[in-house]
Amino acid sequence: MGKMPRPTTISTVVIGDRTYRMDGDLDDLKARILQAVHAGGGWIEIVTMNGNRTEILVTTSSEARIEHGQQEETDPAGAIGKSSFGIEDFDEYGL
């Protein structure tokens, strides 16, 4: 019998209308958001789970929240959920 899927906690940071899947030190991120708000606005840099670096302008009117949820990990390599990869994904590249 195979291993049972185990739940993984996923944190999503929502700033304005954009969402970012995060791991790591969220307390530091909260402090940097608050610091930018208290300064009247400022740029913060985040690194998402897939390694993308994003700079976000946070102002006193920015809406920001951190959501925590559970997702089942089904693959020992870390792949989660069904693959949505299809040959049609390459149509725009002429492949």
matplotlib code that plots the C-alpha trace (Angstrom):
import matplotlib.pyplot as plt

x = [0.0, 1.3, 1.9, -1.1, -1.0, 0.0, -1.4, 0.9, 0.3, 0.3, 0.4, -0.9, -0.2, -2.8, -1.9, -4.5, -5.8, -2.6, -1.9, 1.5, 2.2, 4.8, 6.9, 9.5, 9.5, 6.0, 6.6, 9.4, 7.1, 4.4, 7.0, 8.1, 4.5, 3.8, 7.1, 6.1, 2.6, 3.9, 6.4, 3.5, 4.3, 7.3, 8.6, 8.9, 10.5, 9.1, 10.3, 7.5, 7.5, 8.7, 11.6, 10.2, 11.3, 8.6, 8.7, 5.4, 4.5, 2.7, 0.8, -1.4, -4.4, -3.1, -5.2, -3.0, -3.8, -2.2, -4.3, -3.2, -4.7, -4.0, -3.2, -2.5, 0.9, 0.5, 4.0, 7.3, 8.9, 6.5, 4.1, 0.6, -2.7, -3.4, -1.3, -3.0, -0.3, -1.5, -0.2, -2.4, -0.3, 2.3, 0.0, 1.0, 4.7, 4.1, 5.4]
y = [0.0, 3.5, 6.4, 8.4, 12.0, 14.4, 17.9, 20.8, 24.3, 26.8, 30.5, 33.0, 36.7, 38.9, 42.5, 44.5, 42.1, 40.0, 36.8, 35.3, 31.8, 32.0, 30.0, 31.2, 33.9, 35.6, 37.5, 39.4, 40.1, 41.4, 43.7, 45.1, 45.7, 47.6, 49.6, 50.7, 51.7, 53.6, 55.5, 56.6, 54.0, 52.2, 49.3, 45.8, 42.8, 39.3, 36.0, 33.5, 29.7, 29.3, 31.7, 34.7, 38.1, 40.7, 44.3, 45.7, 49.3, 49.3, 52.4, 53.5, 52.5, 49.1, 46.1, 43.2, 39.9, 36.5, 33.4, 30.0, 26.7, 23.0, 21.3, 17.6, 16.7, 13.7, 13.4, 12.9, 15.4, 18.1, 18.1, 18.9, 18.1, 17.0, 18.2, 20.6, 20.3, 19.7, 19.8, 22.8, 24.8, 25.2, 26.3, 30.0, 29.0, 27.2, 23.9]
z = [0.0, -0.9, 1.5, 2.5, 1.3, 4.1, 4.5, 3.8, 5.1, 2.3, 3.0, 0.4, 0.7, -0.9, -1.6, -3.5, -6.2, -6.5, -4.7, -3.9, -2.5, 0.2, 2.5, 4.9, 7.5, 7.3, 10.6, 8.8, 5.8, 8.2, 9.8, 6.5, 5.3, 8.6, 8.3, 4.8, 5.9, 8.9, 6.6, 4.4, 1.7, 0.4, -1.7, -0.3, -2.0, -1.6, -2.9, -3.8, -3.4, -6.9, -6.4, -8.2, -6.8, -6.8, -5.6, -4.4, -3.6, -0.2, 0.8, 3.6, 1.5, 0.4, 1.5, 2.6, 4.2, 4.7, 4.3, 5.6, 4.2, 3.9, 0.7, 0.3, -0.9, -3.3, -4.7, -2.8, -5.1, -4.0, -7.0, -5.8, -7.5, -11.0, -13.9, -16.3, -18.9, -22.4, -25.9, -26.6, -24.0, -26.7, -29.5, -29.1, -29.6, -32.8, -31.4]

ax = plt.figure().add_subplot(projection="3d")
ax.plot(x, y, z, "-o")
ax.set_aspect("equal")
plt.show()
